[in-house]
Amino acid sequence: MNAATEFDVGPLTWVKSEIDLALERAGDALKQFTAGGDATQLKFARTHLHQVRGALAIVGLDGVTQFVDSVEGLLDDLEQQKVVADAARIALAQRALDAVRHYLDDLVDGEPNQPLRLLPTYGEVQTARGEKRVSATDLFFPDLSLRPPRRTPMQPL
């Protein structure tokens, strides 16, 4: 068994329905923003996504939490007009919400916890925010509490 397969889905299953509901509400708020242009809908979407972020942090999904942080940052940038709230960025935010939902569904269905699967969308979100640096290490949180096995000294030939 390795660190990727050791994730306990029990706590996630307890909060999964609430996470799904918050993701759905965030998506609905994005749709309402697209339909009417009301910036308060971006705030509502960000608020719901922040609830998702908190639940993910509690159950120990650090890589996915980092991903959600970046999406939340994109929504904040859109709300504060730091970046243009165009159709492409809104569609990207919607795709990111869907990516989180699918990732969590896969975890509950037995897939290993490998947040690097979110890297392509994470890169798009960071780029949409104007970030120059996108690194896979942003989503990689290995368990450092485990010590590697001792190396045996090399025998001279």
N, C-alpha and C positions, 0 to 999 in steps of 0.2 A: 504494500500500500504506500502511495506517495502523497505529498502535500496536496496535489491537485484532486485526489480522490478522497481525501479525508474530511472534506467539508460535510458538516452535519446539517442536513436539510430540515430537520425537525423544527428549529426556531423559525426558519424561513416559511415553512408551511403555515405556521401560526399567524404570520402577518401578511402572507401573500395576498389574501383577498383585499386587505386594506391598501396594499401597495398597488394592486391592479386598479382599484377604485380611484386612487389619487392620480395614477397615470392616465386613466380615462378622463378624469376631470381636467387635468392639464391639457390633454389633447382637445377636449371640447372648448376650453378657453382659447386655444390657438385657432381653432376653427372660427370662433366668434370674432376674434381679432381680424382674421382674414376677411370675414364677411362685412364687418363694420368699421374696422380701423381704430377701435377704442383701445387705447394703450393700457387701460386698467385690466383688460383681459390678459395682457402679458404678465402683469403683476400676479393675477390669479393663477396663471399657469406656473409661474415661478414659485408661488406659495405651495401649491400642490406638489410640485417637484421637490421642494425642500422637505416635505413630509416623507417622501420616498427616500430621500437621502438619509434622513435620520433613522428610518427603519433599517436601511441597508447597513448603516454603520453599526447599529445595535447587533445585528446578526453576524457581523464580521466579514462582510463582503467588501473589503477595502478597495479592490480594483474597480468594482462596479460603482462604489461610492465616489471614487475619483472621477469616473466617467460622468456620473450624474452631476457632480460639482461643475464640470465643464459645460454641460448643457444648461444648468442653472445660470452659470456665468454668461452664456450666450443670450439667454432670455433677459437677464439684467442689462446687458449691453444694448439689446434691442429696445428695452423699455426706456433706458437713459439716453437713447439715440446716439450711442457711441459708434454703432454700426447701423447701416440702413436696414430697416425692417422690410426687406423685399421678399417676394414670393419664394425665392430660392432658399433664403435663410429660415423662413417659417417652415418650409417643406423639410429642410434638414432637421430642424428641431422636432418635427413630428416623426421623422424617421428614427431619430435618436430615442424618442420615447418608445417607439415600437421595438427598437433593438433591445432596450432594457427589459421590456415585457417578454420578448422571445427568449432572451438570455435566462431570465428567472424561470420561465416555463421549462426550458431545457434542464436547468439545475434540478428542479423538482422531479423531472422525468428521468433523472439519473446521470445526466451528462456531468463531466468533471468541471470544477470551478477553474476556468481558464479565461480570465478577463481580457487577455490579449486578443481574443476573438472579436472584441469590440474596437480594436485599434484602428481599422479603416474609418469607421464612423467618428471615432474620437479625433482622428487627424483632421477630418473634414470640419468638425465643430471648432477645433482650435484654430484652424485656418480661417474659418468664417469670423472668428473673433479678432482676427488680425495677429494671432500669435505666430511668431516665426519658428519657435522651437516646439517640435512635436517628437516625443520620445516614447518608445515602447516601455521604458522603465517607469513611466508615469502610472501605468496600470499594473505593474508587477510588484507584488507585496509578498515575498517569500516568508515562510515561518522561520525566523532566526533564533527561535528558542531551542531548536534541535541542533545538536552539535554533529558535525560530520564525523565519520569513523576515523580512528587514528590511522595514520599512514605507517606502514611497516618500512623500516629503513632498507634502502637498496643494498643488496649484497654485492661486494666487489667481485669482479670476474676473475 
